[in-house]
Amino acid sequence: MNGALKAAWGLVAFVVAAGLVLWLVTGEVVFAVFIVLGVLTGLGAWLTGRSTTPKRGPTP
C-alpha cells in the first residue's frame, strides 16, 4: 500500500467518524453527507488501489 492510498484511508476514517460524531451530538441529519462522502472516498481509494500493480525489475 503506497502513501497516497494510506492517506486516503486515513481521510475516510476521519470524515466518517467526524460525520457520525457530529450527527449524534447535534442531531442534524446534514452530517450524514460526511458519511456518504467518506464512503465514496473509500470506494475510490479501493478501486484505484486495486488497479496498481507492484513494480518489478526489468525483464531480461
N, C-alpha and C positions, 0 to 999 in steps of 0.2 A: 504494500500500500504506500503510495507516494505522499508527499507533504500536502499537496493540494487536496487530495482525497481525504486525508485526516482532518484538514481544516474544514472541509465541507461537512463531515460527520460531526465535528465539534459545533459548527453553526447550527446544524439540525437539532442537536440535543439542547443547545441554549435557547433557540427560538421556540421549540415545542414546550420546554419547561417554563419559559417566561410566559408564554400564552396560557398554559394551564394554570399557573400560579395566579396570574392577573385575573383570569376568568373566575377562579374560585374566590379570590379576595374581593373583587369588585362586583361580581355578579353580572358584568356586562358581557353579552354574547359576542360583541365585536372582537374580543380577544381570541375567538375561535379562528379568526383569519390567521393569527400567528401559527396555530397548529397546522392549518391547511398549508401555509407557505413552508413550514418546516418539513412536512411530509413531501411536498413537491420538490424541495431542495434535496432531500434524502433520495428520492426516486431518481432525480437527475444525477446525483453522485453515484448511485448504484449502477445506473445504465452506462455512464461514461467510464466508470472504474472497470467494468467488465469488458469494455472494448479495447483496453490497453493490453498489450502483450509484453511479457518480460523481455528485456533486452538481452540478446545473446551475442556472443562474439562473432567475428566474420566466419563465413563458411569457406572451406578450402576450395 
